Amino acid sequence: MVSLSYPNAPEIVKLDGKVVVVTGASKGIGKAIASAFAAAGAKVVLAARTRETLEQVAAELRESGAEAVAVPTDVTDVDAVPRLIEQALNAYQRVDILVNNAGIGYFGPVVDFAPDAWDTVLNSNLKAIYLCAKYALPPMLAQGSGQIINVLSIAAKVAFEASAAYCAAKAGALALTKVLAAEVRQQNIRVTAVLPGSVHTPFWDDIPEHPDFEQMLKPEHVADTVVSVCQQPLGMVTEEIVVMPPLGIL
């Protein structure tokens, strides 16, 4: 195999020792993202609502030699999110990367969709990103660097029947991502939206009709994408990236 190089090639960002906060980290894509960052040498702060599962993931990462702490958090709670960031700072003194991955989906036609369910979907997929970014940004601004990755969905751009709340939340989150990028780019903070297609995760457990699991992305595909974006040279930023199954939208 021939190794190719070229003069003045920019160096990738090394993640050794970087402090990464990952929401929705107890399973699925979030767990895969936390594991990928840990494997790259980062210190990982895991956030999710389920304490037992979250602490199990943290223990598994520590057993593999990584530094990891579990902070059970409801990321829709305006009082809980500041505590999450405070505990990350108490543990590791800085926050280098925030990965907003938490989110849920309820589905049904608009005419039958309950207002409470609408609020729940919007809060978990949109409000949570606002809250986590709001409280993670001050330490990033103070240290003069940082990165925010918002894991969204292709539903941010494509309309699916019986998915009004989910599509609206993801589209709003994509708009929020663009605003964040515009607000903090001058402060050396990179903001990226990652839009996956169908991923085989527990997200589908309560959905009776779903695409073929064998044709879906794996959580590790999204995790590798997120880590690679964070490793890109500092002289560039990927503001949006779409990751699809080989057969496209299923």
LINSUL-V976709 format. One record per backbone hydrogen bond with DSSP energy under -1.0 kcal/mol. CO is the residue of the C=O (numbers start at 0). NH is the residue of the N-H. If there is no record, write none. Layout:
BEGIN
co:CO nh:NH
co:CO nh:NH
END
This chain:
BEGIN
co:5 nh:8
co:14 nh:17
co:17 nh:42
co:18 nh:95
co:18 nh:96
co:19 nh:44
co:20 nh:98
co:21 nh:46
co:26 nh:30
co:27 nh:31
co:28 nh:32
co:29 nh:33
co:30 nh:34
co:31 nh:35
co:32 nh:36
co:33 nh:37
co:34 nh:38
co:35 nh:39
co:36 nh:41
co:37 nh:40
co:40 nh:16
co:42 nh:19
co:43 nh:68
co:44 nh:21
co:45 nh:70
co:46 nh:24
co:47 nh:72
co:49 nh:53
co:50 nh:54
co:51 nh:55
co:52 nh:56
co:53 nh:57
co:54 nh:58
co:55 nh:59
co:56 nh:60
co:57 nh:61
co:58 nh:62
co:59 nh:63
co:60 nh:65
co:61 nh:64
co:66 nh:43
co:68 nh:45
co:73 nh:76
co:76 nh:80
co:79 nh:83
co:80 nh:84
co:81 nh:85
co:82 nh:86
co:83 nh:87
co:84 nh:88
co:85 nh:89
co:86 nh:90
co:87 nh:91
co:88 nh:92
co:95 nh:146
co:96 nh:20
co:97 nh:148
co:98 nh:22
co:98 nh:100
co:99 nh:150
co:108 nh:111
co:109 nh:112
co:113 nh:117
co:114 nh:118
co:115 nh:119
co:116 nh:120
co:117 nh:121
co:118 nh:122
co:119 nh:123
co:120 nh:124
co:121 nh:125
co:121 nh:126
co:122 nh:127
co:125 nh:129
co:126 nh:130
co:127 nh:131
co:128 nh:132
co:129 nh:133
co:130 nh:134
co:131 nh:135
co:132 nh:136
co:135 nh:139
co:136 nh:140
co:137 nh:141
co:138 nh:142
co:139 nh:143
co:139 nh:144
co:145 nh:189
co:146 nh:97
co:147 nh:191
co:148 nh:99
co:149 nh:193
co:152 nh:155
co:153 nh:156
co:153 nh:157
co:159 nh:162
co:161 nh:107
co:162 nh:166
co:163 nh:167
co:164 nh:168
co:165 nh:169
co:166 nh:170
co:167 nh:171
co:168 nh:172
co:169 nh:173
co:170 nh:174
co:171 nh:175
co:172 nh:176
co:173 nh:177
co:174 nh:178
co:175 nh:179
co:176 nh:180
co:177 nh:181
co:178 nh:182
co:179 nh:183
co:180 nh:184
co:183 nh:186
co:183 nh:188
co:184 nh:187
co:189 nh:147
co:191 nh:149
co:192 nh:240
co:193 nh:151
co:194 nh:242
co:195 nh:153
co:197 nh:216
co:198 nh:200
co:200 nh:203
co:201 nh:204
co:203 nh:206
co:211 nh:214
co:212 nh:215
co:216 nh:199
co:217 nh:220
co:217 nh:221
co:218 nh:222
co:219 nh:223
co:220 nh:224
co:221 nh:225
co:222 nh:226
co:223 nh:227
co:224 nh:228
co:225 nh:229
co:226 nh:230
co:228 nh:231
co:230 nh:12
co:232 nh:235
co:238 nh:192
co:240 nh:194
co:242 nh:196
co:244 nh:247
END
